[in-house]
Amino acid sequence: MLSLSVDSVYVHKVWNESELSKMVPGGVPFPMLSDPGGKIGREYNVYNEDTAVDLRGTFIIDPDGVIQGYQVLTSVVGRSTDEIIRLIHAFQIVRESKEKEFTPADWKPGMMVLKPAVELVGRVWEMWKPDRSRE
Amino acid sequence: MEVRTMIKAGKPAPDFSAPAYYQGRFTHVELSRYREQWVVLYFYGGDYTFV
């Protein structure tokens, strides 16, 4: 986990000490990166030129350095940490299976995965139902 | 003209290095040093906001 904003490392330090450490004992456990002028934000297309800050961009990068997924939100709505963790679990399972197993919509850890095969075409309905995945 | 990297799912993440604050110290982070690990990049608007 690497967090990024246009703030300096000095502001990161004071924010961590004065506020974040009151929410997380010992302060945040990951590096807080400084992105002055939104240089990295521009690279990742999450920099808002009008407000001169980065948008709420989340990128999941695999051990080969490949972006497996991303989400970008405006500044008004916060993200779901549970969803980020769910996605990482799912990508890890697929990677460990060497892409022989895929995870369907609303999959959560512990649920069945799909093994893509010719026989599966047209028969996903037998294994996956919208209501079941919401249990 | 500014050349922009294409951000796409399934494509390599652009590398970068940045100054960082990490557990009481000032340090430097390079994305490429995190190979062999899963990484979440978490951009947000600013310190002292809700993220």
N, CA and C atoms of all chains as a GROMACS GRO file, in nm:
protein
  558
    1MET      N    1   0.084  -0.119   0.000
    1MET     CA    2   0.000   0.000   0.000
    1MET      C    3   0.088   0.124   0.000
    2LEU      N    4   0.065   0.210  -0.099
    2LEU     CA    5   0.137   0.338  -0.108
    2LEU      C    6   0.032   0.446  -0.127
    3SER      N    7   0.026   0.544  -0.037
    3SER     CA    8  -0.069   0.653  -0.056
    3SER      C    9   0.003   0.771  -0.120
    4LEU      N   10  -0.071   0.851  -0.198
    4LEU     CA   11  -0.011   0.964  -0.268
    4LEU      C   12  -0.104   1.086  -0.265
    5SER      N   13  -0.046   1.201  -0.233
    5SER     CA   14  -0.117   1.327  -0.252
    5SER      C   15  -0.013   1.434  -0.285
    6VAL      N   16  -0.062   1.552  -0.322
    6VAL     CA   17   0.031   1.659  -0.362
    6VAL      C   18   0.101   1.723  -0.241
    7ASP      N   19   0.059   1.685  -0.120
    7ASP     CA   20   0.119   1.743   0.000
    7ASP      C   21   0.265   1.702   0.016
    8SER      N   22   0.341   1.784   0.089
    8SER     CA   23   0.482   1.752   0.114
    8SER      C   24   0.494   1.644   0.220
    9VAL      N   25   0.612   1.583   0.229
    9VAL     CA   26   0.635   1.480   0.332
    9VAL      C   27   0.625   1.539   0.472
   10TYR      N   28   0.649   1.670   0.484
   10TYR     CA   29   0.641   1.734   0.615
   10TYR      C   30   0.496   1.740   0.662
   11VAL      N   31   0.406   1.773   0.569
   11VAL     CA   32   0.264   1.775   0.604
   11VAL      C   33   0.216   1.632   0.633
   12HIS      N   34   0.264   1.534   0.553
   12HIS     CA   35   0.230   1.393   0.581
   12HIS      C   36   0.266   1.358   0.726
   13LYS      N   37   0.386   1.398   0.765
   13LYS     CA   38   0.436   1.366   0.899
   13LYS      C   39   0.344   1.426   1.007
   14VAL      N   40   0.313   1.555   0.991
   14VAL     CA   41   0.232   1.622   1.092
   14VAL      C   42   0.089   1.566   1.094
   15TRP      N   43   0.036   1.535   0.976
   15TRP     CA   44  -0.099   1.477   0.969
   15TRP      C   45  -0.101   1.341   1.039
   16ASN      N   46   0.001   1.262   1.011
   16ASN     CA   47   0.008   1.129   1.072
   16ASN      C   48   0.016   1.140   1.224
   17GLU      N   49   0.101   1.233   1.270
   17GLU     CA   50   0.123   1.247   1.415
   17GLU      C   51   0.003   1.310   1.486
   18SER      N   52  -0.060   1.410   1.420
   18SER     CA   53  -0.162   1.487   1.490
   18SER      C   54  -0.302   1.428   1.476
   19GLU      N   55  -0.326   1.354   1.366
   19GLU     CA   56  -0.463   1.304   1.347
   19GLU      C   57  -0.469   1.154   1.320
   20LEU      N   58  -0.394   1.107   1.220
   20LEU     CA   59  -0.408   0.966   1.179
   20LEU      C   60  -0.373   0.871   1.292
   21SER      N   61  -0.274   0.908   1.374
   21SER     CA   62  -0.234   0.820   1.484
   21SER      C   63  -0.345   0.807   1.589
   22LYS      N   64  -0.444   0.899   1.583
   22LYS     CA   65  -0.559   0.888   1.674
   22LYS      C   66  -0.662   0.789   1.619
   23MET      N   67  -0.653   0.759   1.488
   23MET     CA   68  -0.745   0.662   1.426
   23MET      C   69  -0.680   0.525   1.419
   24VAL      N   70  -0.548   0.522   1.390
   24VAL     CA   71  -0.474   0.398   1.376
   24VAL      C   72  -0.361   0.398   1.479
   25PRO      N   73  -0.366   0.307   1.576
   25PRO     CA   74  -0.259   0.306   1.677
   25PRO      C   75  -0.121   0.294   1.612
   26GLY      N   76  -0.030   0.384   1.647
   26GLY     CA   77   0.104   0.381   1.589
   26GLY      C   78   0.114   0.453   1.455
   27GLY      N   79   0.002   0.505   1.407
   27GLY     CA   80   0.004   0.576   1.278
   27GLY      C   81  -0.009   0.481   1.162
   28VAL      N   82  -0.012   0.539   1.041
   28VAL     CA   83  -0.034   0.454   0.922
   28VAL      C   84   0.088   0.364   0.899
   29PRO      N   85   0.064   0.238   0.863
   29PRO     CA   86   0.173   0.141   0.851
   29PRO      C   87   0.237   0.135   0.711
   30PHE      N   88   0.202   0.229   0.624
   30PHE     CA   89   0.255   0.226   0.487
   30PHE      C   90   0.319   0.360   0.452
   31PRO      N   91   0.404   0.364   0.349
   31PRO     CA   92   0.466   0.491   0.308
   31PRO      C   93   0.362   0.589   0.252
   32MET      N   94   0.373   0.714   0.294
   32MET     CA   95   0.288   0.821   0.242
   32MET      C   96   0.374   0.903   0.145
   33LEU      N   97   0.340   0.892   0.016
   33LEU     CA   98   0.423   0.955  -0.087
   33LEU      C   99   0.378   1.097  -0.115
   34SER      N  100   0.474   1.180  -0.150
   34SER     CA  101   0.446   1.317  -0.188
   34SER      C  102   0.453   1.329  -0.340
   35ASP      N  103   0.350   1.390  -0.397
   35ASP     CA  104   0.340   1.404  -0.542
   35ASP      C  105   0.327   1.552  -0.577
   36PRO      N  106   0.434   1.631  -0.552
   36PRO     CA  107   0.423   1.776  -0.572
   36PRO      C  108   0.390   1.810  -0.717
   37GLY      N  109   0.289   1.897  -0.733
   37GLY     CA  110   0.248   1.937  -0.868
   37GLY      C  111   0.173   1.829  -0.943
   38GLY      N  112   0.145   1.716  -0.877
   38GLY     CA  113   0.067   1.610  -0.941
   38GLY      C  114   0.138   1.540  -1.056
   39LYS      N  115   0.272   1.536  -1.049
   39LYS     CA  116   0.349   1.474  -1.159
   39LYS      C  117   0.309   1.327  -1.180
   40ILE      N  118   0.302   1.253  -1.067
   40ILE     CA  119   0.265   1.112  -1.078
   40ILE      C  120   0.116   1.100  -1.109
   41GLY      N  121   0.037   1.189  -1.046
   41GLY     CA  122  -0.107   1.190  -1.074
   41GLY      C  123  -0.137   1.209  -1.222
   42ARG      N  124  -0.059   1.293  -1.288
   42ARG     CA  125  -0.078   1.311  -1.433
   42ARG      C  126  -0.046   1.183  -1.507
   43GLU      N  127   0.063   1.117  -1.469
   43GLU     CA  128   0.101   0.989  -1.532
   43GLU      C  129  -0.012   0.888  -1.524
   44TYR      N  130  -0.082   0.891  -1.411
   44TYR     CA  131  -0.190   0.794  -1.388
   44TYR      C  132  -0.328   0.851  -1.422
   45ASN      N  133  -0.327   0.971  -1.480
   45ASN     CA  134  -0.450   1.035  -1.526
   45ASN      C  135  -0.553   1.056  -1.415
   46VAL      N  136  -0.505   1.092  -1.295
   46VAL     CA  137  -0.596   1.120  -1.185
   46VAL      C  138  -0.577   1.262  -1.131
   47TYR      N  139  -0.497   1.342  -1.202
   47TYR     CA  140  -0.471   1.478  -1.154
   47TYR      C  141  -0.580   1.572  -1.204
   48ASN      N  142  -0.637   1.649  -1.113
   48ASN     CA  143  -0.741   1.746  -1.148
   48ASN      C  144  -0.676   1.884  -1.163
   49GLU      N  145  -0.663   1.929  -1.287
   49GLU     CA  146  -0.595   2.056  -1.315
   49GLU      C  147  -0.667   2.174  -1.248
   50ASP      N  148  -0.800   2.168  -1.238
   50ASP     CA  149  -0.877   2.280  -1.185
   50ASP      C  150  -0.853   2.302  -1.036
   51THR      N  151  -0.842   2.192  -0.962
   51THR     CA  152  -0.825   2.205  -0.818
   51THR      C  153  -0.680   2.182  -0.776
   52ALA      N  154  -0.596   2.140  -0.873
   52ALA     CA  155  -0.453   2.117  -0.849
   52ALA      C  156  -0.428   2.010  -0.743
   53VAL      N  157  -0.518   1.913  -0.735
   53VAL     CA  158  -0.494   1.798  -0.647
   53VAL      C  159  -0.528   1.669  -0.721
   54ASP      N  160  -0.487   1.557  -0.662
   54ASP     CA  161  -0.516   1.427  -0.722
   54ASP      C  162  -0.658   1.382  -0.685
   55LEU      N  163  -0.725   1.317  -0.778
   55LEU     CA  164  -0.856   1.257  -0.752
   55LEU      C  165  -0.838   1.130  -0.670
   56ARG      N  166  -0.948   1.071  -0.628
   56ARG     CA  167  -0.941   0.946  -0.551
   56ARG      C  168  -0.919   0.828  -0.646
   57GLY      N  169  -0.795   0.808  -0.682
   57GLY     CA  170  -0.760   0.700  -0.774
   57GLY      C  171  -0.700   0.583  -0.699
   58THR      N  172  -0.747   0.463  -0.728
   58THR     CA  173  -0.695   0.341  -0.666
   58THR      C  174  -0.649   0.247  -0.776
   59PHE      N  175  -0.524   0.202  -0.769
   59PHE     CA  176  -0.469   0.114  -0.872
   59PHE      C  177  -0.415  -0.012  -0.806
   60ILE      N  178  -0.454  -0.128  -0.859
   60ILE     CA  179  -0.404  -0.256  -0.808
   60ILE      C  180  -0.300  -0.307  -0.907
   61ILE      N  181  -0.177  -0.326  -0.856
   61ILE     CA  182  -0.064  -0.363  -0.942
   61ILE      C  183  -0.013  -0.500  -0.898
   62ASP      N  184   0.003  -0.591  -0.993
   62ASP     CA  185   0.042  -0.728  -0.959
   62ASP      C  186   0.195  -0.741  -0.944
   63PRO      N  187   0.245  -0.858  -0.901
   63PRO     CA  188   0.390  -0.872  -0.876
   63PRO      C  189   0.477  -0.855  -1.001
   64ASP      N  190   0.417  -0.856  -1.121
   64ASP     CA  191   0.494  -0.829  -1.243
   64ASP      C  192   0.492  -0.681  -1.279
   65GLY      N  193   0.427  -0.599  -1.197
   65GLY     CA  194   0.419  -0.456  -1.227
   65GLY      C  195   0.309  -0.420  -1.325
   66VAL      N  196   0.212  -0.511  -1.342
   66VAL     CA  197   0.102  -0.487  -1.435
   66VAL      C  198  -0.020  -0.438  -1.358
   67ILE      N  199  -0.084  -0.332  -1.412
   67ILE     CA  200  -0.208  -0.282  -1.352
   67ILE      C  201  -0.319  -0.383  -1.378
   68GLN      N  202  -0.374  -0.440  -1.272
   68GLN     CA  203  -0.483  -0.536  -1.290
   68GLN      C  204  -0.619  -0.469  -1.283
   69GLY      N  205  -0.627  -0.353  -1.219
   69GLY     CA  206  -0.754  -0.283  -1.213
   69GLY      C  207  -0.737  -0.147  -1.151
   70TYR      N  208  -0.832  -0.058  -1.177
   70TYR     CA  209  -0.828   0.072  -1.114
   70TYR      C  210  -0.966   0.133  -1.104
   71GLN      N  211  -0.978   0.230  -1.013
   71GLN     CA  212  -1.104   0.301  -0.993
   71GLN      C  213  -1.068   0.446  -0.967
   72VAL      N  214  -1.143   0.538  -1.025
   72VAL     CA  215  -1.120   0.680  -1.000
   72VAL      C  216  -1.251   0.745  -0.960
   73LEU      N  217  -1.251   0.813  -0.845
   73LEU     CA  218  -1.370   0.884  -0.797
   73LEU      C  219  -1.338   1.032  -0.781
   74THR      N  220  -1.442   1.116  -0.791
   74THR     CA  221  -1.422   1.257  -0.758
   74THR      C  222  -1.407   1.268  -0.606
   75SER      N  223  -1.390   1.389  -0.559
   75SER     CA  224  -1.350   1.407  -0.421
   75SER      C  225  -1.464   1.393  -0.320
   76VAL      N  226  -1.587   1.371  -0.367
   76VAL     CA  227  -1.702   1.380  -0.275
   76VAL      C  228  -1.740   1.248  -0.207
   77VAL      N  229  -1.696   1.135  -0.264
   77VAL     CA  230  -1.734   1.005  -0.208
   77VAL      C  231  -1.609   0.922  -0.180
   78GLY      N  232  -1.602   0.866  -0.059
   78GLY     CA  233  -1.487   0.785  -0.021
   78GLY      C  234  -1.498   0.642  -0.072
   79ARG      N  235  -1.384   0.573  -0.069
   79ARG     CA  236  -1.375   0.438  -0.127
   79ARG      C  237  -1.414   0.328  -0.028
   80SER      N  238  -1.429   0.206  -0.080
   80SER     CA  239  -1.454   0.090   0.004
   80SER      C  240  -1.326   0.009   0.019
   81THR      N  241  -1.273   0.009   0.140
   81THR     CA  242  -1.152  -0.072   0.166
   81THR      C  243  -1.182  -0.220   0.148
   82ASP      N  244  -1.303  -0.263   0.192
   82ASP     CA  245  -1.342  -0.403   0.174
   82ASP      C  246  -1.336  -0.444   0.028
   83GLU      N  247  -1.381  -0.354  -0.061
   83GLU     CA  248  -1.382  -0.387  -0.204
   83GLU      C  249  -1.239  -0.399  -0.258
   84ILE      N  250  -1.151  -0.311  -0.213
   84ILE     CA  251  -1.012  -0.320  -0.259
   84ILE      C  252  -0.951  -0.454  -0.215
   85ILE      N  253  -0.978  -0.493  -0.090
   85ILE     CA  254  -0.924  -0.620  -0.039
   85ILE      C  255  -0.986  -0.738  -0.114
   86ARG      N  256  -1.118  -0.730  -0.141
   86ARG     CA  257  -1.184  -0.836  -0.218
   86ARG      C  258  -1.119  -0.853  -0.355
   87LEU      N  259  -1.092  -0.742  -0.421
   87LEU     CA  260  -1.031  -0.748  -0.555
   87LEU      C  261  -0.892  -0.812  -0.548
   88ILE      N  262  -0.812  -0.773  -0.449
   88ILE     CA  263  -0.678  -0.831  -0.438
   88ILE      C  264  -0.687  -0.982  -0.414
   89HIS      N  265  -0.777  -1.025  -0.324
   89HIS     CA  266  -0.798  -1.169  -0.301
   89HIS      C  267  -0.831  -1.239  -0.434
   90ALA      N  268  -0.924  -1.180  -0.508
   90ALA     CA  269  -0.969  -1.242  -0.634
   90ALA      C  270  -0.854  -1.249  -0.735
   91PHE      N  271  -0.781  -1.140  -0.752
   91PHE     CA  272  -0.669  -1.141  -0.846
   91PHE      C  273  -0.562  -1.241  -0.804
   92GLN      N  274  -0.542  -1.255  -0.673
   92GLN     CA  275  -0.440  -1.350  -0.625
   92GLN      C  276  -0.482  -1.494  -0.654
   93ILE      N  277  -0.610  -1.524  -0.635
   93ILE     CA  278  -0.659  -1.661  -0.661
   93ILE      C  279  -0.643  -1.694  -0.809
   94VAL      N  280  -0.679  -1.600  -0.894
   94VAL     CA  281  -0.667  -1.623  -1.038
   94VAL      C  282  -0.520  -1.643  -1.077
   95ARG      N  283  -0.434  -1.559  -1.017
   95ARG     CA  284  -0.291  -1.569  -1.049
   95ARG      C  285  -0.233  -1.702  -1.001
   96GLU      N  286  -0.269  -1.744  -0.878
   96GLU     CA  287  -0.219  -1.871  -0.825
   96GLU      C  288  -0.264  -1.989  -0.909
   97SER      N  289  -0.380  -1.978  -0.969
   97SER     CA  290  -0.432  -2.089  -1.053
   97SER      C  291  -0.373  -2.084  -1.194
   98LYS      N  292  -0.283  -1.989  -1.217
   98LYS     CA  293  -0.227  -1.963  -1.350
   98LYS      C  294  -0.339  -1.937  -1.453
   99GLU      N  295  -0.436  -1.860  -1.406
   99GLU     CA  296  -0.551  -1.817  -1.486
   99GLU      C  297  -0.637  -1.933  -1.535
  100LYS      N  298  -0.637  -2.043  -1.458
  100LYS     CA  299  -0.729  -2.154  -1.488
  100LYS      C  300  -0.861  -2.136  -1.415
  101GLU      N  301  -0.861  -2.051  -1.310
  101GLU     CA  302  -0.983  -2.025  -1.234
  101GLU      C  303  -1.012  -1.876  -1.238
  102PHE      N  304  -1.138  -1.845  -1.264
  102PHE     CA  305  -1.181  -1.705  -1.265
  102PHE      C  306  -1.286  -1.685  -1.156
  103THR      N  307  -1.302  -1.560  -1.112
  103THR     CA  308  -1.404  -1.533  -1.010
  103THR      C  309  -1.520  -1.456  -1.071
  104PRO      N  310  -1.642  -1.505  -1.051
  104PRO     CA  311  -1.760  -1.437  -1.110
  104PRO      C  312  -1.801  -1.314  -1.031
  105ALA      N  313  -1.905  -1.246  -1.080
  105ALA     CA  314  -1.956  -1.124  -1.015
  105ALA      C  315  -1.992  -1.151  -0.870
  106ASP      N  316  -1.965  -1.055  -0.784
  106ASP     CA  317  -1.998  -1.061  -0.642
  106ASP      C  318  -1.926  -1.172  -0.567
  107TRP      N  319  -1.823  -1.229  -0.629
  107TRP     CA  320  -1.745  -1.333  -0.562
  107TRP      C  321  -1.683  -1.277  -0.434
  108LYS      N  322  -1.680  -1.363  -0.332
  108LYS     CA  323  -1.610  -1.328  -0.209
  108LYS      C  324  -1.521  -1.446  -0.171
  109PRO      N  325  -1.414  -1.422  -0.094
  109PRO     CA  326  -1.328  -1.533  -0.054
  109PRO      C  327  -1.410  -1.646   0.007
  110GLY      N  328  -1.381  -1.769  -0.032
  110GLY     CA  329  -1.453  -1.886   0.017
  110GLY      C  330  -1.559  -1.936  -0.080
  111MET      N  331  -1.600  -1.849  -0.172
  111MET     CA  332  -1.701  -1.892  -0.269
  111MET      C  333  -1.636  -1.970  -0.382
  112MET      N  334  -1.722  -2.041  -0.457
  112MET     CA  335  -1.670  -2.120  -0.569
  112MET      C  336  -1.618  -2.028  -0.681
  113VAL      N  337  -1.520  -2.082  -0.753
  113VAL     CA  338  -1.466  -2.009  -0.867
  113VAL      C  339  -1.510  -2.080  -0.994
  114LEU      N  340  -1.494  -2.016  -1.107
  114LEU     CA  341  -1.530  -2.077  -1.235
  114LEU      C  342  -1.405  -2.122  -1.307
  115LYS      N  343  -1.413  -2.240  -1.366
  115LYS     CA  344  -1.303  -2.290  -1.449
  115LYS      C  345  -1.348  -2.283  -1.595
  116PRO      N  346  -1.302  -2.181  -1.666
  116PRO     CA  347  -1.351  -2.162  -1.802
  116PRO      C  348  -1.320  -2.285  -1.888
  117ALA      N  349  -1.422  -2.335  -1.955
  117ALA     CA  350  -1.407  -2.449  -2.044
  117ALA      C  351  -1.524  -2.445  -2.142
  118VAL      N  352  -1.510  -2.516  -2.251
  118VAL     CA  353  -1.616  -2.519  -2.352
  118VAL      C  354  -1.748  -2.564  -2.288
  119GLU      N  355  -1.738  -2.662  -2.196
  119GLU     CA  356  -1.859  -2.717  -2.133
  119GLU      C  357  -1.933  -2.614  -2.047
  120LEU      N  358  -1.861  -2.511  -2.005
  120LEU     CA  359  -1.921  -2.411  -1.917
  120LEU      C  360  -2.010  -2.313  -1.993
  121VAL      N  361  -1.984  -2.302  -2.122
  121VAL     CA  362  -2.058  -2.204  -2.202
  121VAL      C  363  -2.207  -2.237  -2.199
  122GLY      N  364  -2.287  -2.141  -2.158
  122GLY     CA  365  -2.431  -2.161  -2.150
  122GLY      C  366  -2.477  -2.233  -2.024
  123ARG      N  367  -2.384  -2.272  -1.937
  123ARG     CA  368  -2.423  -2.348  -1.817
  123ARG      C  369  -2.378  -2.280  -1.687
  124VAL      N  370  -2.335  -2.154  -1.699
  124VAL     CA  371  -2.297  -2.080  -1.579
  124VAL      C  372  -2.417  -2.071  -1.484
  125TRP      N  373  -2.538  -2.064  -1.541
  125TRP     CA  374  -2.660  -2.050  -1.459
  125TRP      C  375  -2.676  -2.165  -1.358
  126GLU      N  376  -2.619  -2.282  -1.390
  126GLU     CA  377  -2.633  -2.397  -1.300
  126GLU      C  378  -2.550  -2.378  -1.172
  127MET      N  379  -2.446  -2.297  -1.182
  127MET     CA  380  -2.356  -2.282  -1.068
  127MET      C  381  -2.365  -2.146  -1.000
  128TRP      N  382  -2.402  -2.045  -1.076
  128TRP     CA  383  -2.398  -1.910  -1.023
  128TRP      C  384  -2.533  -1.843  -1.035
  129LYS      N  385  -2.583  -1.796  -0.920
  129LYS     CA  386  -2.709  -1.721  -0.924
  129LYS      C  387  -2.690  -1.593  -0.845
  130PRO      N  388  -2.752  -1.484  -0.894
  130PRO     CA  389  -2.730  -1.354  -0.829
  130PRO      C  390  -2.765  -1.356  -0.681
  131ASP      N  391  -2.876  -1.421  -0.643
  131ASP     CA  392  -2.916  -1.418  -0.503
  131ASP      C  393  -2.818  -1.496  -0.416
  132ARG      N  394  -2.765  -1.605  -0.468
  132ARG     CA  395  -2.675  -1.689  -0.389
  132ARG      C  396  -2.546  -1.614  -0.354
  133SER      N  397  -2.497  -1.537  -0.452
  133SER     CA  398  -2.370  -1.468  -0.429
  133SER      C  399  -2.386  -1.354  -0.328
  134ARG      N  400  -2.512  -1.318  -0.300
  134ARG     CA  401  -2.534  -1.208  -0.206
  134ARG      C  402  -2.554  -1.257  -0.064
  135GLU      N  403  -2.552  -1.388  -0.045
  135GLU     CA  404  -2.574  -1.445   0.090
  135GLU      C  405  -2.466  -1.400   0.186
  136MET      N  406   0.505   1.924  -2.648
  136MET     CA  407   0.380   1.865  -2.599
  136MET      C  408   0.410   1.754  -2.499
  137GLU      N  409   0.326   1.749  -2.399
  137GLU     CA  410   0.343   1.649  -2.295
  137GLU      C  411   0.305   1.510  -2.347
  138VAL      N  412   0.392   1.416  -2.322
  138VAL     CA  413   0.361   1.279  -2.364
  138VAL      C  414   0.300   1.206  -2.245
  139ARG      N  415   0.180   1.158  -2.262
  139ARG     CA  416   0.114   1.088  -2.152
  139ARG      C  417   0.123   0.937  -2.170
  140THR      N  418   0.150   0.872  -2.058
  140THR     CA  419   0.152   0.727  -2.059
  140THR      C  420   0.007   0.679  -2.064
  141MET      N  421  -0.016   0.573  -2.138
  141MET     CA  422  -0.150   0.514  -2.141
  141MET      C  423  -0.171   0.429  -2.017
  142ILE      N  424  -0.274   0.464  -1.941
  142ILE     CA  425  -0.311   0.381  -1.826
  142ILE      C  426  -0.418   0.285  -1.872
  143LYS      N  427  -0.387   0.156  -1.862
  143LYS     CA  428  -0.484   0.055  -1.903
  143LYS      C  429  -0.472  -0.066  -1.814
  144ALA      N  430  -0.586  -0.123  -1.779
  144ALA     CA  431  -0.584  -0.250  -1.705
  144ALA      C  432  -0.520  -0.355  -1.795
  145GLY      N  433  -0.425  -0.430  -1.740
  145GLY     CA  434  -0.355  -0.531  -1.818
  145GLY      C  435  -0.224  -0.482  -1.876
  146LYS      N  436  -0.197  -0.352  -1.859
  146LYS     CA  437  -0.071  -0.293  -1.910
  146LYS      C  438   0.020  -0.256  -1.792
  147PRO      N  439   0.151  -0.247  -1.818
  147PRO     CA  440   0.244  -0.214  -1.708
  147PRO      C  441   0.213  -0.079  -1.643
  148ALA      N  442   0.232  -0.074  -1.512
  148ALA     CA  443   0.213   0.051  -1.438
  148ALA      C  444   0.334   0.140  -1.462
  149PRO      N  445   0.314   0.269  -1.496
  149PRO     CA  446   0.428   0.359  -1.514
  149PRO      C  447   0.512   0.367  -1.386
  150ASP      N  448   0.642   0.355  -1.402
  150ASP     CA  449   0.730   0.361  -1.284
  150ASP      C  450   0.744   0.506  -1.239
  151PHE      N  451   0.776   0.524  -1.112
  151PHE     CA  452   0.800   0.658  -1.060
  151PHE      C  453   0.883   0.647  -0.934
  152SER      N  454   0.943   0.758  -0.895
  152SER     CA  455   1.004   0.764  -0.761
  152SER      C  456   0.953   0.891  -0.695
  153ALA      N  457   0.939   0.886  -0.564
  153ALA     CA  458   0.879   0.999  -0.493
  153ALA      C  459   0.933   1.004  -0.351
  154PRO      N  460   0.945   1.126  -0.296
  154PRO     CA  461   0.977   1.138  -0.154
  154PRO      C  462   0.859   1.086  -0.072
  155ALA      N  463   0.889   1.029   0.043
  155ALA     CA  464   0.783   0.968   0.124
  155ALA      C  465   0.811   0.984   0.272
  156TYR      N  466   0.703   0.982   0.347
  156TYR     CA  467   0.711   0.975   0.493
  156TYR      C  468   0.670   0.834   0.533
  157TYR      N  469   0.753   0.766   0.611
  157TYR     CA  470   0.722   0.628   0.648
  157TYR      C  471   0.766   0.600   0.790
  158GLN      N  472   0.668   0.587   0.879
  158GLN     CA  473   0.691   0.551   1.018
  158GLN      C  474   0.803   0.632   1.084
  159GLY      N  475   0.784   0.764   1.085
  159GLY     CA  476   0.876   0.852   1.156
  159GLY      C  477   0.998   0.896   1.078
  160ARG      N  478   1.011   0.850   0.955
  160ARG     CA  479   1.131   0.887   0.877
  160ARG      C  480   1.093   0.941   0.740
  161PHE      N  481   1.182   1.025   0.687
  161PHE     CA  482   1.169   1.066   0.548
  161PHE      C  483   1.251   0.972   0.462
  162THR      N  484   1.193   0.926   0.352
  162THR     CA  485   1.259   0.826   0.269
  162THR      C  486   1.223   0.852   0.122
  163HIS      N  487   1.257   0.758   0.038
  163HIS     CA  488   1.229   0.770  -0.104
  163HIS      C  489   1.171   0.638  -0.152
  164VAL      N  490   1.067   0.643  -0.231
  164VAL     CA  491   1.002   0.519  -0.277
  164VAL      C  492   1.009   0.511  -0.429
  165GLU      N  493   1.052   0.396  -0.479
  165GLU     CA  494   1.044   0.370  -0.623
  165GLU      C  495   0.947   0.255  -0.644
  166LEU      N  496   0.854   0.275  -0.735
  166LEU     CA  497   0.754   0.169  -0.759
  166LEU      C  498   0.822   0.038  -0.801
  167SER      N  499   0.927   0.049  -0.882
  167SER     CA  500   0.993  -0.072  -0.936
  167SER      C  501   1.053  -0.160  -0.826
  168ARG      N  502   1.075  -0.101  -0.706
  168ARG     CA  503   1.128  -0.180  -0.595
  168ARG      C  504   1.025  -0.276  -0.537
  169TYR      N  505   0.900  -0.260  -0.579
  169TYR     CA  506   0.792  -0.342  -0.524
  169TYR      C  507   0.754  -0.460  -0.615
  170ARG      N  508   0.840  -0.490  -0.711
  170ARG     CA  509   0.816  -0.610  -0.792
  170ARG      C  510   0.813  -0.731  -0.701
  171GLU      N  511   0.740  -0.833  -0.741
  171GLU     CA  512   0.719  -0.956  -0.661
  171GLU      C  513   0.620  -0.933  -0.547
  172GLN      N  514   0.564  -0.812  -0.538
  172GLN     CA  515   0.461  -0.788  -0.436
  172GLN      C  516   0.337  -0.728  -0.503
  173TRP      N  517   0.223  -0.745  -0.438
  173TRP     CA  518   0.102  -0.675  -0.481
  173TRP      C  519   0.109  -0.533  -0.425
  174VAL      N  520   0.072  -0.437  -0.506
  174VAL     CA  521   0.078  -0.296  -0.465
  174VAL      C  522  -0.057  -0.230  -0.487
  175VAL      N  523  -0.100  -0.151  -0.391
  175VAL     CA  524  -0.216  -0.063  -0.411
  175VAL      C  525  -0.166   0.080  -0.410
  176LEU      N  526  -0.187   0.152  -0.519
  176LEU     CA  527  -0.161   0.297  -0.522
  176LEU      C  528  -0.290   0.366  -0.483
  177TYR      N  529  -0.280   0.455  -0.387
  177TYR     CA  530  -0.400   0.517  -0.328
  177TYR      C  531  -0.386   0.668  -0.332
  178PHE      N  532  -0.433   0.727  -0.443
  178PHE     CA  533  -0.427   0.874  -0.458
  178PHE      C  534  -0.544   0.937  -0.382
  179TYR      N  535  -0.519   1.054  -0.323
  179TYR     CA  536  -0.627   1.128  -0.258
  179TYR      C  537  -0.598   1.277  -0.267
  180GLY      N  538  -0.702   1.358  -0.240
  180GLY     CA  539  -0.694   1.501  -0.265
  180GLY      C  540  -0.598   1.577  -0.176
  181GLY      N  541  -0.597   1.543  -0.049
  181GLY     CA  542  -0.508   1.619   0.038
  181GLY      C  543  -0.512   1.573   0.181
  182ASP      N  544  -0.400   1.594   0.250
  182ASP     CA  545  -0.394   1.564   0.392
  182ASP      C  546  -0.500   1.646   0.467
  183TYR      N  547  -0.545   1.594   0.578
  183TYR     CA  548  -0.649   1.654   0.662
  183TYR      C  549  -0.786   1.657   0.594
  184THR      N  550  -0.803   1.577   0.489
  184THR     CA  551  -0.937   1.554   0.435
  184THR      C  552  -0.972   1.409   0.466
  185PHE      N  553  -1.099   1.371   0.445
  185PHE     CA  554  -1.128   1.228   0.453
  185PHE      C  555  -1.083   1.169   0.320
  186VAL      N  556  -1.022   1.052   0.323
  186VAL     CA  557  -0.966   0.998   0.199
  186VAL      C  558  -1.057   0.892   0.140
   0.00000   0.00000   0.00000
